[in-house]
Protein backbone atom coordinates (compact mmCIF):
# COMPACT_ATOMS: atom_id res chain seq x y z
CA UNK A 1 0.00 0.00 0.00
CA UNK A 2 2.84 2.38 0.84
CA UNK A 3 4.48 1.70 -2.53
CA UNK A 4 1.23 2.44 -4.32
CA UNK A 5 0.79 5.70 -2.43
CA UNK A 6 4.39 6.72 -3.12
CA UNK A 7 3.99 5.91 -6.82
CA UNK A 8 0.82 8.00 -6.96
CA UNK A 9 2.52 10.96 -5.28
CA UNK A 10 5.51 10.76 -7.63
CA UNK A 11 3.15 10.64 -10.60
CA UNK A 12 1.39 13.81 -9.47
CA UNK A 13 4.69 15.60 -8.88
CA UNK A 14 6.14 14.57 -12.23
CA UNK A 15 2.97 15.62 -14.05
CA UNK A 16 3.03 19.07 -12.49
CA UNK A 17 6.72 19.45 -13.29
CA UNK A 18 6.19 18.31 -16.88
CA UNK A 19 3.68 21.11 -17.34
CA UNK A 20 6.16 23.73 -16.17
CA UNK A 21 6.95 26.60 -18.47
CA UNK A 22 10.31 28.26 -18.94
CA UNK A 23 10.50 32.05 -19.05
CA UNK A 24 12.63 33.19 -22.01
CA UNK A 25 13.57 36.36 -20.13
CA UNK A 26 14.83 34.78 -16.91
CA UNK A 27 15.86 31.23 -17.80
CA UNK A 28 19.43 30.05 -17.52
CA UNK A 29 21.17 28.10 -20.26
CA UNK A 30 20.48 24.92 -18.27
CA UNK A 31 16.78 25.77 -17.93
CA UNK A 32 16.47 26.33 -21.67
CA UNK A 33 18.48 23.21 -22.49
CA UNK A 34 15.98 21.24 -20.41
CA UNK A 35 13.18 22.08 -22.85
CA UNK A 36 12.63 19.38 -25.45
CA UNK A 37 13.67 20.84 -28.80
CA UNK A 38 16.20 23.28 -27.36
CA UNK A 39 19.75 22.04 -26.97
CA UNK A 40 22.79 23.80 -25.54
CA UNK A 41 23.58 25.69 -28.76
CA UNK A 42 20.05 27.06 -29.17
CA UNK A 43 19.90 27.85 -25.45
CA UNK A 44 23.05 29.93 -25.77
CA UNK A 45 21.63 31.66 -28.87
CA UNK A 46 18.54 32.65 -26.87
CA UNK A 47 20.69 34.08 -24.08
CA UNK A 48 22.93 35.94 -26.53
CA UNK A 49 19.88 37.44 -28.28
CA UNK A 50 18.41 38.46 -24.93
CA UNK A 51 21.66 40.17 -23.87
CA UNK A 52 21.90 42.06 -27.16
CA UNK A 53 18.22 43.01 -27.65
CA UNK A 54 16.71 43.01 -24.17
CA UNK A 55 13.72 41.04 -22.93
CA UNK A 56 11.53 39.05 -25.25
CA UNK A 57 8.15 40.69 -25.80
CA UNK A 58 6.56 37.42 -26.96
CA UNK A 59 7.49 33.81 -27.67
CA UNK A 60 7.08 34.64 -31.38
CA UNK A 61 10.16 36.85 -31.13
CA UNK A 62 12.18 33.61 -31.10
CA UNK A 63 11.94 33.80 -34.91
CA UNK A 64 14.68 36.42 -34.67
CA UNK A 65 17.02 33.92 -33.00
CA UNK A 66 19.18 31.76 -35.26
CA UNK A 67 17.91 28.18 -35.37
CA UNK A 68 14.24 28.92 -34.74
CA UNK A 69 11.48 29.05 -37.29
CA UNK A 70 7.72 29.22 -37.10
CA UNK A 71 7.35 25.42 -36.99
CA UNK A 72 9.74 24.97 -34.09
CA UNK A 73 8.18 27.89 -32.20
CA UNK A 74 4.74 26.34 -32.64
CA UNK A 75 6.02 23.12 -31.05
CA UNK A 76 7.72 24.96 -28.19
CA UNK A 77 5.00 27.54 -27.45
CA UNK A 78 3.33 25.54 -24.66
CA UNK A 79 6.62 25.15 -22.80
CA UNK A 80 7.80 28.76 -23.02
CA UNK A 81 6.61 32.08 -21.64
CA UNK A 82 7.78 35.68 -21.39
CA UNK A 83 5.45 36.66 -18.51
CA UNK A 84 5.76 36.02 -14.81
CA UNK A 85 8.48 33.83 -13.38
CA UNK A 86 10.11 30.73 -14.74
CA UNK A 87 9.01 27.43 -13.33
CA UNK A 88 11.78 25.45 -14.94
CA UNK A 89 12.44 21.89 -13.96
CA UNK A 90 14.91 21.36 -11.15
CA UNK A 91 18.28 20.02 -12.32
CA UNK A 92 17.67 16.59 -10.74
CA UNK A 93 14.41 16.17 -12.65
CA UNK A 94 16.04 17.22 -15.93
CA UNK A 95 18.84 14.71 -15.38
CA UNK A 96 16.29 11.94 -14.78
CA UNK A 97 14.39 12.98 -17.93
CA UNK A 98 17.53 12.79 -20.04
CA UNK A 99 18.28 9.29 -18.76
CA UNK A 100 14.83 8.09 -19.88
CA UNK A 101 15.17 9.52 -23.40
C-alpha positions as CSV (number, residue, x, y, z in Angstrom):
1,X,0.0,0.0,0.0
2,X,2.8,2.4,0.8
3,X,4.5,1.7,-2.5
4,X,1.2,2.4,-4.3
5,X,0.8,5.7,-2.4
6,X,4.4,6.7,-3.1
7,X,4.0,5.9,-6.8
8,X,0.8,8.0,-7.0
9,X,2.5,11.0,-5.3
10,X,5.5,10.8,-7.6
11,X,3.1,10.6,-10.6
12,X,1.4,13.8,-9.5
13,X,4.7,15.6,-8.9
14,X,6.1,14.6,-12.2
15,X,3.0,15.6,-14.0
16,X,3.0,19.1,-12.5
17,X,6.7,19.5,-13.3
18,X,6.2,18.3,-16.9
19,X,3.7,21.1,-17.3
20,X,6.2,23.7,-16.2
21,X,7.0,26.6,-18.5
22,X,10.3,28.3,-18.9
23,X,10.5,32.0,-19.1
24,X,12.6,33.2,-22.0
25,X,13.6,36.4,-20.1
26,X,14.8,34.8,-16.9
27,X,15.9,31.2,-17.8
28,X,19.4,30.1,-17.5
29,X,21.2,28.1,-20.3
30,X,20.5,24.9,-18.3
31,X,16.8,25.8,-17.9
32,X,16.5,26.3,-21.7
33,X,18.5,23.2,-22.5
34,X,16.0,21.2,-20.4
35,X,13.2,22.1,-22.9
36,X,12.6,19.4,-25.4
37,X,13.7,20.8,-28.8
38,X,16.2,23.3,-27.4
39,X,19.8,22.0,-27.0
40,X,22.8,23.8,-25.5
41,X,23.6,25.7,-28.8
42,X,20.0,27.1,-29.2
43,X,19.9,27.9,-25.5
44,X,23.1,29.9,-25.8
45,X,21.6,31.7,-28.9
46,X,18.5,32.7,-26.9
47,X,20.7,34.1,-24.1
48,X,22.9,35.9,-26.5
49,X,19.9,37.4,-28.3
50,X,18.4,38.5,-24.9
51,X,21.7,40.2,-23.9
52,X,21.9,42.1,-27.2
53,X,18.2,43.0,-27.6
54,X,16.7,43.0,-24.2
55,X,13.7,41.0,-22.9
56,X,11.5,39.0,-25.3
57,X,8.1,40.7,-25.8
58,X,6.6,37.4,-27.0
59,X,7.5,33.8,-27.7
60,X,7.1,34.6,-31.4
61,X,10.2,36.9,-31.1
62,X,12.2,33.6,-31.1
63,X,11.9,33.8,-34.9
64,X,14.7,36.4,-34.7
65,X,17.0,33.9,-33.0
66,X,19.2,31.8,-35.3
67,X,17.9,28.2,-35.4
68,X,14.2,28.9,-34.7
69,X,11.5,29.0,-37.3
70,X,7.7,29.2,-37.1
71,X,7.4,25.4,-37.0
72,X,9.7,25.0,-34.1
73,X,8.2,27.9,-32.2
74,X,4.7,26.3,-32.6
75,X,6.0,23.1,-31.0
76,X,7.7,25.0,-28.2
77,X,5.0,27.5,-27.5
78,X,3.3,25.5,-24.7
79,X,6.6,25.1,-22.8
80,X,7.8,28.8,-23.0
81,X,6.6,32.1,-21.6
82,X,7.8,35.7,-21.4
83,X,5.5,36.7,-18.5
84,X,5.8,36.0,-14.8
85,X,8.5,33.8,-13.4
86,X,10.1,30.7,-14.7
87,X,9.0,27.4,-13.3
88,X,11.8,25.5,-14.9
89,X,12.4,21.9,-14.0
90,X,14.9,21.4,-11.1
91,X,18.3,20.0,-12.3
92,X,17.7,16.6,-10.7
93,X,14.4,16.2,-12.6
94,X,16.0,17.2,-15.9
95,X,18.8,14.7,-15.4
96,X,16.3,11.9,-14.8
97,X,14.4,13.0,-17.9
98,X,17.5,12.8,-20.0
99,X,18.3,9.3,-18.8
100,X,14.8,8.1,-19.9
101,X,15.2,9.5,-23.4
